């Protein structure tokens, strides 16, 4: 592993450690945490929009963020209502207010991490898919390990790795790889040049 990739990985793990600790310590203050993550989301989107130069790239950023928020909400609704996992300290509610904002933040986070690696390394399509799948399995799982062990929620599926079931890791990988493939097809079909999806 070269030094640049190692530095980017350490930065990503450190960011998730801070975000996970923030959610872990503030999860019982549900509305406050939701407002805090909403402010962070709008700041990240504003900062990223300023970096982008074309409307199509801005469209990818915003639509990807909304897509992750919406599908994340649906996945969480499915999981909570079927008793696959339980959120704690919600005063009788089952669904945290902050959760859609956390899901929304995953797209710009993974997008910028993948962009930083892919713009300095040339990968074949198969290698890129493998890279995205591994990234999608490892980074979100690290964030979940932190929040789960700080008492935010509990999975009820078996075969767990530090509180995260292997099935959940697989589903995170499938979800984020699907998002990648969706935008890969969109960029190819519309001729959009993009460091992550269509360099």
SULMO-V165609 format. One record per backbone hydrogen bond with DSSP energy under -1.0 kcal/mol. CO is the residue of the C=O (numbers start at 1). NH is the residue of the N-H. If there is no record, write none. Layout:
co->(CO | CO)
nh->(NH | NH)
//
This chain:
co->(2 | 3 | 4 | 5 | 6 | 7 | 8 | 9 | 10 | 11 | 12 | 13 | 14 | 15 | 16 | 17 | 18 | 19 | 20 | 21 | 22 | 23 | 26 | 29 | 30 | 31 | 32 | 33 | 34 | 35 | 36 | 37 | 38 | 39 | 40 | 41 | 42 | 43 | 44 | 45 | 46 | 48 | 54 | 55 | 56 | 57 | 58 | 59 | 60 | 61 | 62 | 63 | 64 | 65 | 66 | 67 | 68 | 69 | 70 | 71 | 72 | 73 | 74 | 75 | 76 | 77 | 78 | 79 | 80 | 84 | 86 | 90 | 98 | 99 | 100 | 101 | 103 | 105 | 106 | 107 | 108 | 109 | 110 | 111 | 112 | 113 | 114 | 115 | 124 | 125 | 126 | 127 | 128 | 129 | 130 | 131 | 132 | 133 | 134 | 135 | 138 | 139 | 140 | 141 | 142 | 143 | 144 | 145 | 147 | 148 | 152 | 154 | 159 | 161 | 164 | 165 | 166 | 167 | 168 | 169 | 170 | 171 | 172 | 173 | 174 | 175 | 176 | 177 | 178 | 179 | 180 | 181 | 182 | 183 | 184 | 185 | 186 | 187 | 194 | 198)
nh->(6 | 7 | 8 | 9 | 10 | 11 | 12 | 13 | 14 | 15 | 16 | 17 | 18 | 19 | 20 | 21 | 22 | 23 | 24 | 25 | 26 | 27 | 29 | 33 | 34 | 35 | 36 | 37 | 38 | 39 | 40 | 41 | 42 | 43 | 44 | 45 | 46 | 47 | 48 | 49 | 50 | 52 | 58 | 59 | 60 | 61 | 62 | 63 | 64 | 65 | 66 | 67 | 68 | 69 | 70 | 71 | 72 | 73 | 74 | 75 | 76 | 77 | 78 | 79 | 80 | 81 | 82 | 84 | 83 | 156 | 154 | 93 | 102 | 103 | 104 | 105 | 106 | 109 | 110 | 111 | 112 | 113 | 114 | 115 | 116 | 117 | 118 | 119 | 128 | 129 | 130 | 131 | 132 | 133 | 134 | 135 | 136 | 137 | 138 | 139 | 142 | 143 | 144 | 145 | 146 | 147 | 148 | 149 | 152 | 151 | 88 | 86 | 166 | 164 | 161 | 169 | 170 | 171 | 172 | 173 | 174 | 175 | 176 | 177 | 178 | 179 | 180 | 181 | 182 | 183 | 184 | 185 | 186 | 187 | 188 | 189 | 190 | 192 | 198 | 194)
//
